[in-house]
Amino acid sequence: MVSKPKELLEELSHAGPHDVLRGNLALAGLPGVVFTPRSGLGLPAVAFGHGWLQPPGRYRGLLAHLASWGIVAAAPATQLGPLPSHRLLAADLRTTLDVVTGVRLGPDAISVDRDRLGLAGHSTGGGSAVLAAASGGVRGVATFAAAQTLPSASAAAVHVTAPGLHLAADGDLVAPAGGNAESIAKAWGGPVQYRKVDKSTHLALTEGSHWSQRLLHGKPNHRTQVLVRGLFTAFFLTYLTGTDKYRPLLETDVKRAEIDFSREALPVAA
């Protein structure tokens, strides 16, 4: 019997069946954090790009949540200053995927399958994830409150053929949806879905307190964090592991996150 989308979202809103380990990417030469299930071979993995001025620790709950569902989740702690290079952060996201697939993770048997990789991000980290995805080699990209980058994330999105899920915050005054997440979604080369999250702001996905909240509009929102965790987990389990169990959730409106736009793929030029 197929579960209803509401039931699937409720299931994925809670931690998964795996115990979670936390590691340090710096041991492999790249500053950052990595969260993994305690064990597992041929696991999927996601590299996550942080928002402007936001340290990876502000996404600890999201990264640990993905790991609890069997997905290795890593975030580089680079380009944290006020004038970051989006291109270099994109390169660091690619390097992060190389690290988690090429080094031993944890004390037990843990390995990542190079054919089951994804990218994700928030704010300019979301835009950088799009830049990183444009060169191929990933099976899914998910963003929250994605912001335009230099070079343009919208221009890069045309070259991304992997499925994309882009969530925008309806109250985002830092990266308003129209010229950012929506623009990226509508330029997407592959299958894509765009949703706007109600009663949410640019910093809703971040956790804890940080001095940057004095500069940026918005604040952490637990309800938004739980919703994003559920949708991101459904997306990556579907496209990185091949399971269809959670596909109904991705194909249906959910409370506070109705589907605003979706498309199978851009037409291929003759």
N, C-alpha and C positions, 0 to 999 in steps of 0.2 A: 504494500500500500504506500502510495506516494504521500509524503508529509506536506502539509500546507506551508506556504511561505512564512506565515507568522510563526509557526512552530519551528521552522528551520532557523529563523532569525533568533528566536529565543534560545535554541540549542547552541548556536554559534556565539551568542552573547556571553556565554559562560566559558570558563577555561576548559580546554580540551583534556584528553585522557593522559597526556604525557607529562611527566615531571620535567622541569625546565632547569637548564644549566646556563650560567652567564659566564662569558669569557671576554678577553681583551684582545682586540685585533692588533694592538701594538706589539704583541709577541711575534707577529708575522710581519712587522715593519710598517704597519699602517695604523695611525691612531683611530680608535673607535671601539665599539662594543659588538658582541655577537651573542645571541641567545639561541640555544639548541634544545631539542628533546634530549633526554638522558642517553638514548641510544637509537640506532636506526641506520640502515644502509640504503643508499640510493635515494636520499631525501631530496625534496624540493628546497630551494633557497630563494630568498628575496633580499635585495640590497635596498636600504631606505635612505633617502636624502632628506636631511633636516631643513627646516625653514630658516629664514634670515635671522641671524644672531641666536638661533636656538641650538643648545647643545643636545646631542643624541639622548642624554638622560631624560629629557622632557618627553620622550616617546617610549619610555621603558615598558609601560603597561601594554602598549600595542605590540611591541617586539616580543615580549614574553608571551602574549596571547597567541601570536602566530606560532611560536615555538611549541606551545602547549597542544597545538593541533598538528604537530608533526612537520612544521616548516622552519627551517633554519632562517633566522632573521638577523641581519647585520647592518650596522650604520656607521659610516666613517665619520670621525670627528675632525674634519678638515674644513677649510674655508669658513671659519666661524667669525671672522671679522666684519666690520661694517662695509667693506668693499670687496666682497668675495668674487672669485672667478667662477661663473656658472659652468664654463667649459671644463675647468679643472675639477670641479665637484662631480661633473658627469664622468670624467675619466676615473675619479676615485671610486665612483659607484661600480664601474666596470672592474676596477682592480679588486674591489671588495668581493665581487662574484668570483674572480680568479682565486682569491685567497681562500674562500670557504670551500671551493672545489679542489684546491691543491694542497691543503695542509690538514694535518690531523686535528680533529675537533673533539675535545673532551677525552676523559680517561677510558671510556668504553668505545665500542664499535660505532662510530658515526662517520658517515660519508655522504657527499652530495652528488647528485646526478647532474652532469653538465647539460643535459637535455631538459632539465626541469627548473629553469631559472626565471626569476621575475624581478621587476623593479617597482619601487613605490617611492612616494615622497610627499612632503608638505611644503606649501608656499614655493619659494624658489628652488627648494629641494625637489618638489614635484616637477617643476620645469626642467631641472637638471636631469631628472629621471627620464624625461621625454627625449632630451638630447642624447642621453646614453643609449636609449632604446632604438634610436634612428639607425644605428650601425648593425642592428639585428642581433640574433643569438639569444633572445629572451622570448618567453611564451606568454607574458602578460605584464601589463603596467597599470598600477592603480595610484591615484593621487587624491589628496584632499586640499582644497583651496590653492590649487596650483597657480603659480604666478609666472608671468612672462620672464624670459631670460635674455641674455645677450651671449650668443646669438639667439634668435627667436625660437621659442618652444613651439609656437604655432607652425612656423616654417618647417621645423624638424618633424612635427607630427605627421605631415604628409607622407613621410618615408617610413613610418612605423606600421608594419603589417600585423604585429601581434595584437590580440584583443586589448582594449583599454576600458578602464572604469574611472570616470572622473567625477568626484563629488565636490560641489561648491558650497560655501556657506552663504546663506541668504542675507546675513547681516555683515558681510565682509566689506570693510571700508579700506582695507589695505590693498587687496587684490580683488576688486569687484568682479563678479562672475562673468559679466558680458565680454570684457576684453581679455580675460585670462582663461579660466577653466572651460568656459563655453566655447571660446575661440579655438582652444587647443582641441577640444572634442570634435568640433565641426570640421577641423582640418585633418582629422585622424585618417590614416590610410587603411587601417584594418577595421575589424568589427569594433564598435565603440558604443559606450553608454554614458550618458551624462545625467546626473541627478543633483538637485539643489536641496541641501539640508536645512530645514526650517529651524528658526530660533537658534541660529549658530553664528559664530563670528570667526575671524581669521585665526585666532589663537585657541579655538575650542578644542582642537585635538591635543594640544600640549598639556603636560601634567605638572603639578606643583607650581611654585612661584619662581620668578626670574626677573632680574632688573630690567630686561627688555620690555616688560609689560608697561613700563612708564613711557615708552616710545611708540608702542604699537597698540592699536585699538583691539579690544576683545580680551577674553580671559578663558582659562580652561573650563570645559563644560562636560561633566561626567556623562550625561545622557548622549551627547554627541560622540564621545569617546566609545561608549558601548555600541552605538549604532555603526560607527565606522569599523570597529573591530569585527563586528558580525559580517558586514558587507565585504570587507577586504578578505576575510577568511574564506567566505563562500567563493569569492572570485578566484583566489589563488588555489584553493583545493580543486575547483572546477578546471582551471586552465593549466595548472602545473602537474596535477596528479591524474587527470582524466576521468575523475568521478563525475557522475551526473546527478548525484543525490541532491546537491545544493543548487542546481541550475534553476529550479522553479523560483527560488528566492531572487535570482538575478534577472528573471524575466517578468517580475511583478512589482507594482508599486508597493512601497511599505510606508507606514506612518512616519511622517517627517522627512521622507526621502522618495518622493514620487519620481518616476522616470520622465525627464523633460525632453530627452532626445536620444535616439538610438539609430544605428545603421549597421548593416552587415559589413560593408566595406566600400571604399571609394571605387567607382568604375575604373577599370584598367584601360589606359589609353591605347588606341589602335596603333 
